[in-house]
């Protein structure tokens, strides 16, 4: 099995380090459209991560569907060894631990939890969510990635 196979199902099947540009068009219509402002990426040395509005909305929707109270639970985002490029992302619902960095999206009231070791690899990243013809899922736009697997599930820093 290659590096891109076998990680289907659950929340883990939607992780990727992607460069999606969304499904917007650049037609000649001059009508005003409400477009969400992109998240300002934190410095890759800041120890911070950003959460896009779309990711926060989808995260809240998923948590409520799974009966996880956003006041008690958050999305655990982490890095673990493995994959063809050396490291891979993981995501799961969890409660905050003592050594976690907790990032809250103020409008949606959802939290992203990152352990002390994973933040070293995730600092400056943005958690995003997109839907398109090729599928839907969360993506991590990580400025620390030096190389990645063709499917985006594995990377090295």
N, C-alpha and C positions, 0 to 999 in steps of 0.2 A: 504494500500500500504506500502511495506517495505521501508527500507532506500535506497535501490538500484534502485527503480523504479521511472519513471516519469521525468527524467532530460534529455530527448532526444532532439536533434535538435539544430541548431545554433552553436555558438562556445562553449556554456556551456556543451554540451554533450561530449566533449573531455577532460574534466578535471579529473585528478585523481592524487593521490599520489601513485606512483607505484614503483615497483622494477623489471622492465623489464630487461631482460638480452640480448635482441636482438636475431636475428636469425642467428648468426654466428656458424660455425661448427668448431670442433677441429679435422679435418681429418689429414691425414699424407702427404698432399701436401706441398712441400717446395717452391712453387712459391711465389714470392714477391707480396703482395697485398697492395694497397693504403687503409689505414684504418685511419679514422679521429681520432685524439687524443681526449681522453675524456676531458671534461671540468674540470678544477681544482675547486673543491667546495670551496667557500669562508668560512671563519670561521662563525659559527652560531651566533657569537656575533659582527660581523663586520658591520651589517646593509647593507650588499651587497647581491646580487643574481647573479648567473651565467646563461648564455644562451648558450646551446650547438649549434654547427654549424648546425646540422639537424633542430633544432627548429627555428633558425634564418632564414634558407633557406625556410622552410615551411611558416613561418610567413610572409616573404617578398612575397612569391608566393600568399598567401591568400589576403594580402593587395592589391597587384596589381590587382588581380581578382575582388576585390570589389571596385576598383578605389579609394583606400585610399593611398594618397601620403605618403611614409615612412618618408619624411622630416617633414610632418605636424602631422601625426598620429602615435600612438604606440599601443601596446597591454596593456590594463589595466589589471593587475593581482592583485587580492585582496582576502581578507578573509571576510566572513560574518557569522553571527550567523545562526545556523540551521543544519539540518541533525541529524542523530541518535547519532553521537558522539559529537555534540556541535557546530562545525564550518564546513564551506564548502568553497571551492575555487570558484571564479568566474573570467571569462575572457571576455573582449569585446574590440573592437577598440575604441579609444578615443584620445583626445588631452591632452597634459600635463597641470596640474593644478599647482597653486602656491606652494602647500605643498608636491607635489609629489617628490619621488626619481626617477630619470630617469637612466636606465641602457641601454647602447647602445652596440650592437654587431658590432665591427668596420668593419669586412669584409662585412657583409650583409647590414649594415647601417640601421638596425631596432632597435626600442626602446621598452623597457618594462617599464611601468609606475606603480609605487606602492605608494599608499597613506601612510601617516605617521603612521596610526594605523596598517595597514596590514603588514608593514615591520617588526613590532615587532614579528609577527608569521612566517614570510617568510625569515628572515635573515639566510643566509647560504644555501639557497635552490638553486637548479638548475632546470631551465625550459628545458625540453627535448621533443623530438618528436620521435615516433617510428611507424613503420608499420610492421604488421605481420599477420599471419593467423587468429588471434583472433581479429583483427581490427587495426585501426590506430588512433593516437591522441596524444595530448600534455599530458605530465605528469610533476608533480612537485615532485622532490626528496627533501623532507623537513626533515632536521635533528632534528627539534623541535617537531615532532609528537611523542606523547607518546602512543596514541592508535588511531585506525582508523576503519571505517566501512569495512565490507568484500569486498565491491566493490570499496573502495578507494575514494569515493566522499565526505566522511565526516571524520573529525578527531578531536582530542583534543590535546592541548599542555600543 
